[in-house]
Amino acid sequence: MYDLAALKRKISKDGFQATFDFLLSDNLPLQIKEDLTKEHVFNNGHLCLSLLYSL
C-alpha cells in the first residue's frame, strides 16, 4: 500500500522533482494511483499540489 508516509519517504530519498515526475508519469502503476487517491493526493485524476508540497 502506498500512503502519505511512503510518499514522504520517496520525496526524502529521490527529491521532490523526481517524485513529482513519477506521479505524473504514464508508467505510474494503477494500484499506486488508487492508493494515493484514497489519501487525497489525486483528486479526480489530478495531482493535489498543495498536499504534495506540505510533505
PLY file of the C-alpha trace (Angstrom):
ply
format ascii 1.0
element vertex 55
property float x
property float y
property float z
element edge 54
property int vertex1
property int vertex2
end_header
0.00 0.00 0.00
1.25 3.41 -0.95
0.32 6.08 1.60
1.44 9.55 2.64
4.29 8.18 4.74
5.60 6.20 1.77
5.30 9.26 -0.45
7.16 11.37 2.11
9.97 8.78 2.24
10.16 8.80 -1.57
10.46 12.60 -1.60
13.22 12.41 1.02
15.08 9.72 -0.90
14.62 10.82 -4.53
13.81 14.51 -4.19
10.66 16.46 -4.90
11.09 16.86 -8.66
11.76 13.16 -9.27
8.74 12.21 -7.15
6.58 14.77 -8.94
7.69 13.39 -12.32
6.98 9.83 -11.12
3.46 10.75 -10.03
2.70 12.37 -13.39
4.31 9.57 -15.38
2.29 7.31 -17.66
4.25 4.47 -16.01
2.68 5.08 -12.59
1.04 1.77 -11.62
-2.74 1.96 -11.31
-2.64 0.46 -7.78
-0.37 3.25 -6.55
-2.61 5.89 -8.12
-5.67 4.30 -6.49
-3.91 4.17 -3.10
-2.89 7.82 -3.38
-6.39 8.81 -4.48
-7.66 7.41 -1.17
-5.05 9.60 0.54
-6.29 12.64 -1.46
-3.00 13.06 -3.31
-5.02 12.68 -6.50
-8.45 14.26 -6.88
-10.43 13.31 -10.00
-7.17 12.18 -11.59
-5.40 15.48 -10.88
-2.45 15.83 -8.55
-3.15 17.89 -5.41
-0.06 20.07 -5.36
-0.83 21.75 -2.03
-0.84 18.37 -0.29
2.29 17.26 -2.09
4.12 20.47 -1.12
3.11 20.01 2.50
5.01 16.74 2.72
0 1
1 2
2 3
3 4
4 5
5 6
6 7
7 8
8 9
9 10
10 11
11 12
12 13
13 14
14 15
15 16
16 17
17 18
18 19
19 20
20 21
21 22
22 23
23 24
24 25
25 26
26 27
27 28
28 29
29 30
30 31
31 32
32 33
33 34
34 35
35 36
36 37
37 38
38 39
39 40
40 41
41 42
42 43
43 44
44 45
45 46
46 47
47 48
48 49
49 50
50 51
51 52
52 53
53 54
